[in-house]
Amino acid sequence: MSVQPGKAADGKAKVVDPANVAANLRDLTVHLHRGNAAEAKIIAAQAAEQLQEIIQSGVEPEGILMGKAQQTMFAIEEVRIMLSQDDVNGALAAARDAAKEWRVK
């Protein structure tokens, strides 16, 4: 029996581990702080993909995780926009906002 991407072996949707999102946001901030925009773009894309999976999963709609994912996605999109404009300092500020959004309880 093969497992489709995004699905657990029992066929239910697999939710992204919030700890993995937090780790990506931490890595994103570190790379931006070091001025490594190329790696930051890759990490921002991965974080956006993880957040999108959470948003599309339908797990606890209107729930805390869903709200955090949506708010964090706005900040990640800002990071991506700033990076496309070669504004590493602006991207760093937005990445810090994303990390803060993700930590909000």
VENTAHU-V459733 format. One record per run of one state. SS is the DSSP state (2 for helix, 1 for strand, 0 for the rest). FROM is the first residue (numbers start at 1). TO is the last residue. If there is no record, write none. Layout:
[[SS & FROM & TO] [SS & FROM & TO]]
//
This chain:
[[0 & 1 & 6] [1 & 7 & 7] [0 & 8 & 12] [1 & 13 & 13] [0 & 14 & 17] [2 & 18 & 33] [0 & 34 & 36] [2 & 37 & 57] [0 & 58 & 63] [2 & 64 & 84] [0 & 85 & 87] [2 & 88 & 103] [0 & 104 & 105]]
//
